[in-house]
Amino acid sequence: MIKNYCELSIEQLHDLLVKKEVTPLMLAQQAIALAKLDKSNAIEYLMEKEALEFAKTLSEPEVDNMLWGIPFIIKDNFSTKNVPTCASSNVLSGYVPVYDATVIRKLKEKKAVAICKTTLDELAMGGTGITGHLGVTFNPHDKTHSRLVGGSSCGSAALTAAGVVPFALGSDTGDSVRKPASYAGLVGFKPTWSRISRFGLFPFAPSLDTVGFFTRNVADLSYLLEATAGRDDNDSTSSSRLVDNYHDQINKPVKGFKVAVINQILQVIKDQDIKNSFTKTIEDLRQKGVVVDYVDMDMSILSSLYPTYFVISCAEATSNNANLDGIKFGPYYDAKSYEEVMMNARTKGFSKFIKRRFVFGSFALMSENQNDLFIRAQKNRRRIVEAVNKILENYDFIYLPAAPSIAPKFTDKSDALSDEYLIADNHLCIGNFTGLPSLTLPIGKKDGMPFGANITGRAFEEGKVMQICSAIEETTGLKGLYAKGE
């Protein structure tokens, strides 16, 4: 049987490339072949011609460049020059950007090889992987295709989990990388807001949006962040702070770190198997000299997480997507006036799910409603940030199960008003409200399906977050996890 090189880590592939045991062209060809065979419905556009032409130009390995020749995939809400980019929405059908997003440019400069654009929840709104115009994206760990992989970065999660590529690019607005990472058994990471330029990332809710990555181990993530972080004059919100050497930090001892577990979030999780695995990782951390304490957080704040996120994200999305009018982008619907063109484009181009979000966002932004909805949500966001920062005054990290369950079945019905849904299923948005670095990694499996835990750290302390997550990774036995076989 031909070895699947793409199931290996970036470090392992780099070693093979330097030794010339494989070539970038071989890796690209294999990744493309695997992508064609994948049954997850995860591909928006296969960049076969582009990938092979670029891979053929890479002949002499760059020893100090860990990303040289490494295949990867791109969530289809990142602008890619001369490559169709539609954000899984009919309203952008046929749109071909004339520039690369900054993060894409940086990865290309490192000679990483882009293989395909991947599915997402339409315009990155949603957390299920079922709202894109190509339909449902499946979880590769479930061969019956009855479980979701999560969203909105569903396609990137599915193909990385299937062993098609060692890493993928995603975006995270509420938990859009970190929740799928839990369901797919991956490392999913969002850095500090402003750490990576968002130029070329289609905006959903800019005060929350963050570029993110999927990998199958923490070390690979450190190389990606070093390669893509930093100031970008095209993004006025990007930070000028110097980029750390993250890889050198991840293997340092974690003794003396202080970790907070929020009682109220853990208590509303019903799945005892997840809680047992989570407790086991806490015991392992304590054996390494880490202080782990259980702390309290006001239930009124926790209960307000999802409503606050929904109001702010819908309001910002409504404003940011006003330019999708059928004139500047996407298919043109002939009409007698530009008003009719816009009406036709936005009626036919958006799904009902997106339309509902825009209606709610517009309602929240109406002058007569702003004080009661949008401004009130912004004030409550400040309460959330203050509560989190108060915890992080005394602790280095907040540690919690990333989700209250394994990947749900498409037929599962959840109680949207329960504490488990409102709090345990949506607490990862804390990382977006605060703009803090946050990482999910696998800690166990149940019924053949993986589940993960999440670490959130202080601003610009990505190295410490990776450092403690690497220590957790050592004890779980799930490093490099991927879905094997059909």
N, C-alpha and C positions, 0 to 999 in steps of 0.2 A: 504493500500500500504506500502511495506517495505521502510523504510527511506533510502535514498542514503546518507550514512555517508561521502562518498568521496567528496561530494560537499562542505563539511564543510572546515573551515580553519585548519591549523596545530594547532593553539591555541585551537580551539573548540574540535578537535579530542583528543588532549592531555588531556584536562579536562575530557572527557568521558573515556579515557583509565585509567587515574589515579583513577577515581571513579569505575572502572571495570564494567561500563555499556556496554562497548564493549571490545573486545580483539583484539590483532594484527592479530590473525587467522581470525576473523570475517571480519576485514577490508581487509585483503588480499584476502579472498574468494570473497568478494563483488567487489573489484577492478578487479579481474580476470574475474568475470562474466560480468561486465560492458565492459571490454575490448573485450571480445568475441562477445558482442552484437553491438559494435561500428561499424558504417558504413563508417568511414573516410578513410579506407585503410591506417592505421597509424602504423601497427605492423610488425616489422621484425621477432621478435622471442618472443613468450610468455613464460615467465619464471615461468610457473605454478608450476612445481615440486619443483624448487629451492625456490620459494617464500613461498609455503605452509610449506615446511620442516623447513625453517628458522623461520617463524612466530610461528610454534608450540613450538619452544625453548624459546619464550618470554612469561614468565608467570607473573613475579612480576614487576609492572610498576616502572619506574625510574622517580621519581617526578621532578627532576631537569634536565631531558633530554627531551627537547621538541620534538625531532625526534624519540623517542622510539616507535616502532610499526607503524610508519607512512608509508603508501605505496607511492611509487614513480616510475617514469619511466626514462629510460636512452636513450638518442640519440645514435644510433648505430655506432658512431665513437669513443666511449670510450671503451677501453679494459676491458673486463669482464672475469675473470678467469673461464674456463670451460664452457663458454656460447658463442655460435656462434656470431661473430662480423664481419659484412661485409661492413659497411658504405654504404649500398644500392648499392653496385657495384658487378657485376658478377666476377670481377677480384679477389675478396676476398671470393668468395663462398666457404663455408666449412671451413673457418679459425676459429679456436677456440683458443683464447689467453690462455697463461699459467700464467697470472698475472692480477691483477686489477689495473686500473688507480688509482692514489692517491686519487682523489676526490671520487671515488667509495669506496675505502677502508675506507675513513673517514666517509662516510655516513653509511657504514656497522657497523663501530665501534660505531656509535650513535644508532644502532639497527633499522635504517630505512629499509623498506622491498621493494626490487626491484621487480617490477611486470613484466616488459617487456622491450625489446629493440625496439626503434621506428625508423620509416622511416626518410629519409633525402634526399635532393638532392644529387646525386651520389658524394661520397667523399667530401661532404659538399660544393660543388661548385654549385652556382646557388641560386636564390632567389624566386623560384616559387613553389617548392614542387612537381614538375612534372618530374624530371630527374632521379629519383631513379629507380632501376631495377624492382620494384613492380608497377611502374606506378604512377598515380596521387594520391596525398593525398588531401582530401576534407576538406573544412571549415565546422565545425559542426554547425555554426550559420546559414548556408544556407542549408535548407533541400532538395533543388533541385539538389545539388551537381554540381552547375554551377560556383561556385566561389572558387578560390584558398585560401589557408591558409597562403601562403608565405613560404619562406625557408631561409636557408637550414634546419632549425630545425622544419620541418613541422609536423612530427609525434608527437613530444613532445608537440608542441603547440595545435594540434588537440585534443589529449586525455585529456590534462589539461582543455582545454576550454569545453570539453564534460562532465566534472565532473567525469572522471574516477579515477583521483588521485588529491591530493591537490597541488603537485608540480612535476616539471620535470627538468631533466638535459639537457642542450643544449650547443652549442658552437657558438661563434659569431666572425666572421672574417671581415665582412663589415656592417652587420645589421641582421645577421642570427637568432638572438633571438629577437631583438627589433622590427623589421618590422613585423614578424608573431604575436608578442604580440599586435601590433596595429590592425591587421586584425582579431585577435581572441578575443579581449577584455580582454587581460591578462596584468599582470605586467611582463615585460621582462627586464632582467638586465644583464649587463656585468660590472664587477668591473674593477679597475685599472689593466692594464697589469702587470703581475707578482704577483698579490694579491693572486690568487689561482694557485696551481701547475697544469701544463699541462701534467705532466708525465702520459702517457697512453692515451692521446687524440691524435688521428691520426692527423698528421700535414697537414694543408692545406697551410697556409702562416704564419709561426711562428712569424714574426714581427708584425702580426695583430691578430692572434688567441687569443681568451680568453674563458675560461670556463664561462658559463652563466646559468641562471635559469629562469623558468617560475613559477609564483605563481598567486593566485587570489587576493592577497592583499599585501601591503608593509610590514606589520609586519612579515608575514611568511618569507619573504625574509631575514629579519635581522637575524633570527635564522639560516638560511642556510649559510649565509656568515660567521657567527661566527664559525660554525661547520667545514667549509671547507677551510677557508683562512689560510695563514701562510706559513712559510718556509718549503721546501721539498728538501732534499739533492739529490733526484733523478732528480730534475729540477733545473739546475744551474741558470736559469733566475728568479726563484721564490724569492720574497722579504723576507728579514729577519725582516721587520718592524712588531712590535707587533700588534696583532689583537685587534681592539676596541670592546667595548660592544655596538654594533649597536642598539640593541633593546631599551636600556635605552635612546638613543638619539632621536629616531624617534618621540616621543611625546612632545619634547621641543618646545617652541614658535618659530615661524619663523620671528618674527618682526625684522627688520633691515637687513635681507638678501637682496642682490641686484641681480636682474635677468636681463639678456640681451636677447632681441629678435632680431634676425638678419633680418633686413628689406628685403634684396634682396631674401632671401629664402621664407619668408612669402608672398611676393608680387607675386611670380610666381605660387602660388597655386590658382587654379581656383574655387574649390568647396567652395562656400560661407557658406554652413552649417558647414563645418569643421572649417572655419575661425571664424564663429560666436561663436561656442562652445569654441574654443581656446581663443577668446577675453574674454568670460565670465569667464574662469578660471583666466585670468590675473586680472580682476576686483575683483574676490574673494581673490586673493593673496594680492592685494593692501589693501583690507579691513582688512587683517590680519597684516598689517604693512610692507609688502614686497615692496621694490622699484623695479619697472619694467620699463626699458627703451628700446627703439628701437634703435639699433645700425647698422652701415653700415659695410659691408665687401666687399672687392674688387671682382667684378664680374668675373674677369679673374681667380681668385683663385677658386671661387665657380664653374665655368664652367669646371675647370680642375679636380674636385674631382673624377668623375667616370673614366675618362681616366687614371688618376694616379693610382687609385685602381686596375683597370683592368690589367695594365702592371705589377705592383708589385705582385699582387696576382697570376697571371698566371705564372710569372717567378719563384716565390717561389714554387708554386704547381708542376711545371715541375721538379724541382730539388728534392723536397721532395717525390714525387711518383715514382722516378726512381727505387726504390727497388721493385715495384710491377711488377715482371718480370716472373711470372709463375714458378719460382724455389723455392724461399723462402716462398711465400704465394699463396693461392688460388689454383684453379684447374690446374692440370698438363696436358699439351697438348703434346702428344708424337711427337717426331720429330727426325731427324738424327743428329742434333747438338743443342748446347745450344742457338745459335743464332736463330734457327728456333723455339725453345721452347719459347723464349722471344717474337719473332715476333707473334706467334700464340696467346700467352697469352694477349699481349697488343692490338692485333687486335680484338680478340673475347671478351676480358674482359671489355673493355671500350666502353661507348656509343659514338656516334658521337659528342655529346656536349663536353664531356671530351677530346676527341681527338683534337677538335678544340682549346681548351684552352691550351693543351700541345704544339700544333704546334705554337701557338702564343707565349707562354712562351719561347719555344726553340728559336724562331726567335729573341725575345727581348734579349736573353742571348748570342746570337752569337757575337763573338768578333767584327765583323764589324758593328754590330747594337747596341752594349751596350751603347755607348755614346749618341746615338740619342733616345734610348728608355728606357732601364732599369735605367741607371745612371741619365738620365734627369728626369725620374719619381721620383727617390729618392731625387733629388734636389728640385723638386716641392713639394714633401711631406714635406720637411723642411719649405718651404714657407707657407704651410697650417698650420703646427704646430705653427709657429711663429705668424701667424695671429690670431689663436685661443687663444694662450697664451696672446697675447696683450689684447684681450677682457677680459680674466679672471684675468688680473692684476687689473681691476676695478670692476669686478663683480664676484659673487660667482658661478653663473650658466649661462648656455646658454639654452634657452627654446624655443621649436619649435614644430609644428605638426610633428608627427613621419612619416607620409606619406601624400601625397596630395589627397588621396581618400580612400574610403572603399575598402575591398578586391575586386580586379578586377575579372571579369568573365574570364574563360579560353579562351573565344572567343574574348575578348577585344584586340584591337590592339593599342599600344601606339606609339607616335612619339619619337623614341629613340634619336632624335637630338633636341628635344624641351627643353627649360629651365626647364619646369616642371619635365620632366623625368631626365635630367642630374643633376639638383640641388635638387628640392624638393623630388624626389623619391630616391635620393642616398646620401643625406647629412649626414645620420647616420654614414657613414664611417669616419667622422671626429673623432668620439670616438675611432676608431681603429688606425687611423694615429697618434693620440696624445697619445693613451694608457690611456685615461681618463675614469672614471666611468660614466656610462650612463644608464638611466632607462626610459622605456616606460610604460605608464599606460593609461587605458581607460578614455576618457573624454566625449564621446557622442556616439549616435547611429543614423544611417540613413538607412531607408528602412530595418530595422531590423538587420542591420550589425553594429558592433562596430567600432570605430576608436580611435586612441590614440594620446597623446602628449609625447614629450621626454625632459628629463632634463639631461644635461651633466655638471659635476662638475669638481673640481680640483683633481689632483692626490691624491689618498689615502683618499679622503674626502667622502667615501661611506656613512658614517653616515649622513652627511649633505644632500647628495642627497636623501636618504631615508626620512630624516626629512621633507624636503619641499614637496616631493612626497606624504607623508602621509597627509600633510596639503591640497594638491590638492584633494586627495582621499576623504577627509571628505566632500568636497563640490559637488562632481560629482554625488553621489548616485549610483555609479557603483562598489563599493567595493564588491568583491565576485562574480562578474559576471560570468555566465557560460551558455552554450547553453542547454536549457531544451528540453526534449522530443526527438522524432524521427525527 
